[in-house]
């Protein structure tokens, strides 16, 4: 589990500038880039809560469902 969190932090540190500046490049930009950042943080906290409360099997089932649900509620561009 520790390796997964290390990988997550490395991934976020690598891609964070791309997400943060994504809307600056667009002419009629929206809030999808910053909303993606917020929803990724929310998703990771909820996934850790699943793991903490229900165990590894619930994490494997619930995390993709949470990720899909969060993707569907992102604002349109």
C-alpha positions as CSV (number, residue, x, y, z in Angstrom):
1,X,0.0,0.0,0.0
2,X,2.9,2.3,0.7
3,X,4.2,1.9,-2.8
4,X,0.8,2.9,-4.2
5,X,0.8,6.1,-2.3
6,X,4.4,6.9,-3.3
7,X,3.4,6.2,-6.9
8,X,0.3,8.5,-6.6
9,X,2.4,11.4,-5.2
10,X,5.0,11.0,-7.9
11,X,2.2,10.9,-10.5
12,X,0.5,14.0,-9.1
13,X,3.8,15.9,-8.8
14,X,4.6,15.1,-12.4
15,X,1.2,16.0,-13.9
16,X,0.0,18.7,-11.5
17,X,1.5,21.6,-13.6
18,X,-0.2,20.2,-16.7
19,X,-3.6,20.1,-15.0
20,X,-3.1,23.6,-13.4
21,X,-2.2,25.3,-16.7
22,X,-4.5,23.4,-18.9
23,X,-7.2,26.1,-18.8
24,X,-4.8,29.0,-19.4
25,X,-4.1,27.7,-22.9
26,X,-7.8,27.5,-24.0
27,X,-9.5,30.6,-25.5
28,X,-12.9,29.9,-23.9
29,X,-11.6,27.8,-21.0
30,X,-13.9,26.4,-18.3
31,X,-13.3,24.9,-14.9
32,X,-12.7,21.3,-16.0
33,X,-8.9,21.4,-15.3
34,X,-9.1,22.7,-11.8
35,X,-12.2,20.6,-11.1
36,X,-10.2,17.5,-12.2
37,X,-7.6,18.3,-9.6
38,X,-10.1,18.7,-6.8
39,X,-12.0,15.5,-7.8
40,X,-8.8,13.5,-7.9
41,X,-8.0,14.6,-4.3
42,X,-11.6,13.8,-3.3
43,X,-11.4,10.4,-5.1
44,X,-8.1,9.4,-3.4
45,X,-9.5,10.3,0.1
46,X,-12.7,8.4,-0.5
47,X,-10.7,5.4,-1.8
48,X,-8.5,5.4,1.2
49,X,-11.7,5.5,3.4
50,X,-13.0,2.4,1.6
51,X,-9.7,0.6,2.2
52,X,-9.6,1.7,5.8
53,X,-13.2,0.8,6.6
54,X,-13.9,-2.2,4.5
55,X,-10.6,-3.7,3.4
56,X,-8.8,-4.4,0.2
57,X,-11.6,-6.1,-1.7
58,X,-13.9,-3.1,-1.2
59,X,-11.1,-0.8,-2.5
60,X,-10.7,-2.9,-5.7
61,X,-14.4,-2.8,-6.3
62,X,-15.3,0.7,-5.1
63,X,-12.4,2.8,-6.3
64,X,-13.2,2.3,-10.1
65,X,-16.9,3.0,-9.4
66,X,-15.9,6.1,-7.5
67,X,-13.6,7.2,-10.3
68,X,-16.3,6.7,-12.9
69,X,-18.8,8.6,-10.8
70,X,-16.4,11.5,-10.3
71,X,-15.6,11.6,-14.0
72,X,-19.3,11.8,-14.9
73,X,-19.9,14.8,-12.6
74,X,-17.0,16.9,-14.0
75,X,-18.1,20.1,-15.6
76,X,-18.2,20.3,-19.4
77,X,-15.7,22.5,-21.2
